Amino acid sequence: MRILTFTSLFPNAVQSWHGIFIYQRVAHLARRPGNSVTVVAPVPYAPSWIPSRRWREMSRIPSQEKFGDLEVFHPRYFLVPKVSMLVHGLAMFRGSNDLVRELHSERKFDCIDAHYVYPDGFAAVLLGRSLGIPVIVSARGTDISLFPSFRTIRPMIRWTLQNSAGVVGVSEALKDLMVELGAPADRAIAIGNGIDPERFQPVDRGDARRKLGMPEDGEIIVSVANLVPVKGHEFLIAAIAQLAARHPKIRLYIVGEGESRAMLQAMARRAGLQDRIFFVGRKPNEELKYWYSAADVSCLASSREGWANVLLESLACGTPVVATRVWGTREVIASPELGLLADQTAESLAGGLELALQKQWDREYLARYAAARTWDVVAEEVEKFLLARVRAPAPSVSRT
């Protein structure tokens, strides 16, 4: 198949961590015999003089590059932050249309593989209708668990789902909600994310702790997540405060960056936990195995998750998980032998962490379980679905 992947969630020369899970799925799909993949990852037009680190970074993203073995194009489109949601998808379509038409005239794509339902999927379906090729849209989380609650864009989300040749949810929960929103059930499937077993594998705990400068006799908890409200770090910090007196050796290492960093650091200081909670910043994907392997348990306290890659990554390194029982998390942590599910409260998380620290885990079993869900397995499932939808009759156009 000749596939055009269309998504703004894709790593680039400036933000190598951005959308790395989509890169993995696409890269492994491209490696399967007979496939070729071209990536179009639109970027908002960002003048370098705007006084914002995020916008300065975007201004430095090249218009065309190679990321791994993939050829990636970054067309620009106009976007006014925080006020353009209603026209975001249309702006993305207009900014990408000329480039995509030119690429299609050269390469004759069989389908568009779009990621994130709105605005990316909406723009991709417009592109597909313009070119006369099928579009398969993958939902990732917030695009289905949150965005449909916004009255202004809900109709565009429904239109996207109804006019896609196929829809993919990274969890059964997301797939079911897409069907509720109007996606035909016979064109919907759940395909979870995977892991790279070479990148995520157990490292001797003592070696990992020495490498990272952690106390070798500590009760170590690691949380790998962006520092944004949806990740619920404030509940995890409050849980550590409850456990500190009973667990004098407990330590929490938070791996990630984001808008909530200053607030969370202040919260840790007010609780007198500055010597127990460490904000270590964002780490390269290839280094995360040391953080997972060093931990007794990893924790994810999110309020929403489509399919959190960090869960499988932790398990692949032999480290159990305590996570909130939301969306796809319940599908990854499908057994108490893999980890413990909790509510998003300090009390529930503290109870889960305390049980996890006391339990004897079969770390070899955890690693084997996660290693069975490789990106190669995911790519095979995706390829099979794309082929089926490319060969199926085109869906009738909905005006909903």
ABEGO torsion letter per residue (X at the ends): XBBBBBBABBBBAABAABGAAAAAAAAAAAABBGBBBBBBBBBBBBBAABBBAAAAAAAABBABBBBEABBBBBBBBBBBBGAAAAAAAAAAAAAAAAAAAAAAAAAGBABBBBBEAOAAAAAAAAAAAAAGBBBBBBBAGAAAAAAAABAAAAAAAAAAAAABABBBBABAAAAAAAAAAGBBAAABBBBBBBBBAAABBBBBAAAAAAAAGBBAABBBBBBBBBBBAAAGAAAAAAAAAAAAAABAABBBBBBEBEAAAAAAAAAAAAAGAAAABBBAEBBBAAAAAAAAAABABBBBABABBABBAAAAAAAAAGBBBBBBBBEAAAAABABAAAEBBBBBBAAAAAAAAAAAAABBBBAAAAAAAAAABBAAAAAAAAAAAAAAAAABBBBBBBAX
